[in-house]
Amino acid sequence: MKQEIFTSRAPAPGGPYSQGTKAGSRIYVAGQRPVDAVTNAIPQSFAEQARLCLQNVQHVLEAGGATLDDVVTVNVFLADISHFAEFNEIYTTFFKKPYPARTTISCALRGILVEINAIAEI
């Protein structure tokens, strides 16, 4: 059975999807945008956007009863692959060894520089 996860600490979904879904012992976090849940503002810099995305992932996980330590896989979507090294520096302030498996893809994003989703096992 699946259960919707919602928190006011992360931005509300922009379409017909959940911020996260809990199914059995897994939590699936939808792609989190760099949107402040209170102000709906999007920071200008890549670093601020990346941190906010990761914080939003963290908030959804916490609402589902998990932490970043429970994450087993992460998908990262970068509008510009030249941010890869900078992202890695920020990423290691959120995730510790053993790191989750990760895929990083360069793609066109609508008005944002980064989007991140994750799967956690609790």
N, C-alpha and C positions, 0 to 999 in steps of 0.2 A: 504494500500500500504506500502511496506517496502522499507527502504532506507539504503544503506551501510554507515557505519561510519568508517572512516580511519583517523589516525593521525600518523605523523612521530615521535611523542613523545613516542610511544609505539612500541614494536617489530612488524615487519611485520608478517602476518600469515605464518605458516610453512606448509600450505596445502590449499586445496580449501575451505576456510571459511573466513568470515569477522572478523575484530577485534571487531566489534559491528554492531548491526542492530537496526534501529529505526522503530517501527511499531506502528502507532497511537501515543499514549502518553507514550509508553514504550520503554525503551532501554535495549537491551539484549547484555551484554558484554561477549564475548567468553573467555574461560579460558586463563588467562594471566600468562605467564611464567616469571621467574626472569631473564629476558634478558634485558640488557641495549640497548636501541634503537639506540644509536650512535656507541657504540663500539662492540656490540654483545657479550659482556662479561657476564658471569654468576658469581655472587659473590660466595665465598666459604661458608660463614657461613649461618646458617638457618635464623638468624635475618635479615641479609642483603637481603637474597632472599625473605623473607616475605615482607619486606618494599618495595622492588622493584616491586613485584607482585601487591601490593596494590597501588603503585604509577602508575603502568601501567593501572590498572582498572580506577583509577582517570583520567588519560589522555584520555582514550577512552570515558568515561562519558562526560568530558568537550568538546570533539570534537562533541558530540551529543547534547550538550546544557543542560547537567545535572551536578549535583555535587554528592558527596558521601552522602549528606543529603537526596537525592532523592532515594537512594537505599532501596528497600523493602525486598530483599532476596539475600543471598550470599551463595555460595557453596565453601568449602575449601577442598582441597585434600592434605593431608600430607603423605610424604613417610614414616615418623616415628611418630606414635601417641605420643611418649614421648615429642614431641615439642608442645603439645597442650597448656600447661600453658604459655609457652613463646610466642606462637602465640597470645593468648588472651591479653597479655600485649601490644604487638605491635598493635593489632587490635583496641584497645581502644584509640590509638593515632590517628587513622584515622576516626573511627565511634564514634558517641556520642549517648546518650539516646534520644529518644527511638531507640534502636539498631534494625537493620534489622533482620528478621528471618534468621537463619543460620543453615546449615548442615555442619558438619566436618567429613570427611571420611579418613581413613588410607588406602593407596593403593600404588602399585608399580608405580613409575613415572620414565620416561626415563631420567636419569642423572640430575634431579632436585629434590629439597626437598619439594617444595610447588607449587601449582597452584590454581588460584582463578578465579571464574566467578561471575557475578552479574546481577540482573535485577533492573532497576530503573523506577519509575513512575514520569513523569514530567507534 
